[in-house]
């Protein structure tokens, strides 16, 4: 049950900006105004309010701009909201932004001009800024590490899965009937990117100098893990494996997929702060397979050696016994909480 408040535009927008919001009353106005105030004016702004229960809807409707469409829908999750936005997009390119983040004034113009120059199906920006309460940190990927095979780079983590680092050509998305998976709300952009990149004829890796400001909040979806996120991580692995098999490219990307599995194991098991039955289940399913891959593949062993010391110690602890691994992680978290934190999260 979607209700849209739509405005007409005289020509095709250069960029459709899809803003996803769910209970972001504290941040949504700053987010929307950062888009309205872009130096690139030929844009449409599609705000998907995914069933917010706070004052988000009221705040959105006080912001007046003829380029804006507001869609109030029942809560269906982030993938459902992304699909709604893409289905409505009319611009040459689509850019996505979460409602608690914001962008620098020249960001869209910089990305659009770089994409348009190469007529790229996708532009991938290399940098963004993490915003903490007391400080901000510039994060970037090393463009020299990118091989040019985008699927390989995605599986190796050389390209980040974040949708807000990318400008997508709208026709490439729609003509290939690409949709976000409704059964996943963690890393749904990563699996969708794999399907999108499979259809890309041209791409641009762009060292941007203006940025998305990515707010780090303690209970944001990316920071707050529970059984649902653990289940989604498990589903993600199944979907990536299915993608490689369906496209008959598993053999081609066997090493990269093994690398991806190792990193997901580290994220879901070793570095997890959630020690539920689901956590133990993923550990039991994955442990022997991951240990075997690390032992038998020089490529993966090199990846393992580059992991942070804390993660490698955790890997060895979990190798001995599940309870030893959990105990060590709990001790680490206890010590970390006693120490003064480097950042105070919002």
ABEGO torsion letter per residue (X at the ends): XBBBBBBBBABBBABBBBBBBBGAAAAAAAAAAAAAABABABBBBBBBBBGBABAAAAAAAABBBAABBBBBBBBAEAAAAAAAAAAABABABBBBBBAABBBBAAAAAAAAAAAAAAGBABBBBABBBBBBAABBBBBBBBAAABAGBAAAAAAAGABBABAAABBBBAAAAAAAGBBBBAABABGAAAAAAAAAAAABABBBBBBBABBBBBBBBAABAAABBBAAAAAAAAAAAAAAAAAAAAAGAAAAAAAAAAAAAAAAAAAAAAABABBBAAAAAAAAAAAAAAAAAAAABAAAAAAAAABBAAAAAAAAAAAABAAAAAAAAAAAAAAAAABBBABBBX
